[in-house]
């Protein structure tokens, strides 16, 4: 598989993966969604909650807050020497203490204080609960690594998708130069070059085929490559998108190796 990064901005990466088939592309997508571990709050100890929100709802909201994940320092609980009981190698404690005085206050994800500076909230602007006058919240929360297989809160990606690489061809002998395709294409991939219609940024093509409908039959053909895919990966902020892709590839490779070893024993 050859990877070319098309665009990278903040937590989103667009890349072209070549030399793979659709099954592999989908396996990679599903691995990113369900097998790459990320930190999330999994246990909450509510010491005081005089807000109007039930403890359970508050705990659920806290579980969904994306946490910056340090995969090097933490083990998955099932792989840890403590056998999942919880220790400093598989668990991180976060605390939250907030009280409203004479004014109501909003408690944000940024009010959570982590014992590990490497495990912090990915965004500090997620509202958790509103406290009315004199209401108070004292909470201890325990975060751990998990995978999307267990619970969607452990998914490190908010979006992971792929599309076929479009091939747009203009048949000059059938083109009447009406320029309708230039007008109707929502992605603006056609342009008039002298008296010839040419294409630009064809990777943007969404294959809607409006141009095919507008033009003379056979003048424009839209096809796709069957061994290349355009991926879009948007991280929740838990891991960088590059790390998610790399980690997913490693996990997929290992799973294939285990499957082949198993097949060899049959
Ligand atoms: Zn442990």
Boltz pocket constraint, residues with backbone or C-beta under 6 A from the ligand:
constraints:
  - pocket:
      binder: B
      contacts: [[A, 77], [A, 80], [A, 81], [A, 82], [A, 83], [A, 84], [A, 85], [A, 86], [A, 87], [A, 88], [A, 89], [A, 90], [A, 91]]
      max_distance: 6.0
